[in-house]
Amino acid sequence: MNLCEKGQNRPVPRVLLAGINSRDAGREDMENVLQEAILREIPRIEKFMSTLGMLAAIAPLLGLLGTVTGMINTFHAITFYGTGDPKMMSGGISEALTTTMLGLGVAIPIMLFHTFLGRNAEIIIGQMEEKAVALTNIVCKGRVQTNS
């Protein structure tokens, strides 16, 4: 119990502490307490995951928006100055390519980070569930042996 209290800033020890505190309850009640503790931890673990996913989705769209505006500027330059001066067109093309690059440059690392955090969240949730079942089995097995 002392180890669980020391690890109160981590989800698995908090779940186990909830189970240990309910060790005198019946098996079903203990399982319910542990499940509630796990459900309380999941939002903390998955915090900001949806925000990261949204940013990863929006960044390329913003890059695409810049691409469109850059191409519009290029066509405006062609309309006013014709195709005789490549320098007039290059500004819009440069804008289009730069915004595309920046959009992808932002989106790709965020997607990688989102995937990494998502996988870590799955691992932690799995550990909480595994340890909760193990704790329940240990406590209930100890009761059966004590009662025999």
C-alpha positions in Angstrom: 0.0 0.0 0.0 2.9 2.3 0.8 4.2 1.9 -2.8 0.8 2.9 -4.2 0.7 6.0 -2.1 4.1 7.0 -3.3 3.0 6.6 -6.9 -0.1 8.7 -6.6 0.8 10.8 -9.6 0.7 7.7 -11.8 -2.5 6.0 -13.0 -1.7 2.3 -12.3 -0.8 2.9 -8.6 -4.0 5.1 -8.2 -6.1 2.3 -9.6 -4.4 -0.3 -7.4 -4.8 1.9 -4.3 -8.6 2.1 -5.0 -8.7 -1.7 -5.2 -6.6 -2.1 -2.0 -9.0 0.3 -0.2 -11.9 -1.9 -1.3 -10.3 -5.2 -0.5 -12.9 -6.0 2.2 -15.7 -5.7 -0.3 -17.0 -8.7 -2.3 -15.4 -9.6 -5.6 -18.0 -7.9 -7.7 -17.9 -4.7 -5.6 -14.1 -4.7 -5.8 -14.2 -5.2 -9.6 -16.6 -2.3 -9.8 -14.4 0.0 -7.7 -11.4 -0.9 -9.9 -13.4 -0.4 -13.1 -14.5 3.0 -11.8 -10.9 3.9 -11.0 -9.8 2.9 -14.4 -12.6 5.0 -16.0 -11.5 8.0 -13.9 -8.0 7.7 -15.2 -8.7 7.3 -18.9 -9.6 11.0 -19.5 -6.4 12.0 -17.8 -4.3 9.6 -19.9 -6.0 10.7 -23.2 -6.0 14.4 -22.4 -5.1 16.5 -25.5 -5.2 13.5 -27.8 -8.1 14.8 -29.7 -6.5 18.3 -29.9 -3.3 16.8 -31.4 -5.4 14.8 -33.9 -7.3 17.9 -34.9 -4.1 19.9 -35.3 -2.6 17.1 -37.4 -5.7 17.2 -39.6 -5.9 21.0 -39.9 -2.2 21.7 -40.7 -2.2 20.2 -44.2 -5.5 22.0 -44.9 -4.0 25.3 -44.0 -1.1 24.5 -46.3 -3.6 23.7 -49.0 -5.3 27.0 -48.4 -2.0 28.7 -48.8 -1.4 26.8 -52.0 -4.7 27.9 -53.4 -4.1 31.6 -52.5 -0.6 31.4 -54.0 -1.9 30.0 -57.2 -4.6 32.7 -57.3 -1.9 35.3 -56.9 0.0 33.6 -59.7 -3.0 33.8 -62.0 -3.6 37.4 -61.1 0.0 38.2 -62.1 -0.6 36.4 -65.4 -3.8 38.3 -65.9 -2.1 41.7 -65.3 1.4 41.1 -66.7 1.1 38.1 -69.0 3.4 35.2 -69.1 6.4 37.2 -70.3 7.9 37.9 -66.9 8.6 34.7 -64.9 9.5 36.8 -61.8 5.9 38.0 -61.5 4.6 34.4 -61.4 7.3 33.1 -59.2 6.1 34.9 -56.1 2.7 33.2 -56.2 4.2 29.8 -57.0 6.7 30.3 -54.1 3.9 31.1 -51.7 2.0 28.0 -52.8 4.9 25.7 -52.3 6.0 27.3 -49.1 2.6 27.0 -47.4 2.3 23.4 -48.6 5.7 22.6 -47.1 4.9 24.3 -43.8 1.5 22.6 -43.5 3.1 19.2 -44.0 6.1 20.1 -41.9 3.7 20.8 -39.0 1.3 17.9 -39.6 3.8 15.1 -39.9 5.5 15.5 -36.5 2.2 16.1 -34.8 0.8 12.9 -36.4 3.9 11.0 -35.2 3.5 12.4 -31.7 -0.2 11.7 -31.7 0.4 8.1 -32.7 3.2 7.7 -30.1 1.0 9.2 -27.3 -2.0 7.1 -28.4 0.0 3.9 -28.2 1.4 4.8 -24.8 -2.2 5.5 -23.6 -3.3 2.1 -24.8 -0.4 0.5 -23.0 -1.1 2.3 -19.7 -4.8 1.4 -20.0 -3.9 -2.2 -20.6 -1.6 -2.2 -17.6 -4.3 -0.8 -15.4 -6.8 -3.4 -16.5 -4.3 -6.2 -16.2 -3.2 -5.1 -12.7 -6.8 -4.6 -11.6 -7.7 -8.2 -12.5 -4.5 -9.5 -10.9 -5.2 -7.6 -7.7 -8.8 -8.9 -7.6 -7.6 -12.5 -8.1 -5.0 -12.2 -5.5 -7.3 -10.7 -2.9 -10.1 -13.1 -3.6 -7.8 -16.1 -3.7 -6.4 -15.1 -0.3 -10.0 -15.0 1.0 -10.7 -18.5 -0.2 -7.5 -19.8 1.3 -8.2 -18.0 4.6 -11.8 -19.3 4.8 -10.7 -22.9 4.0 
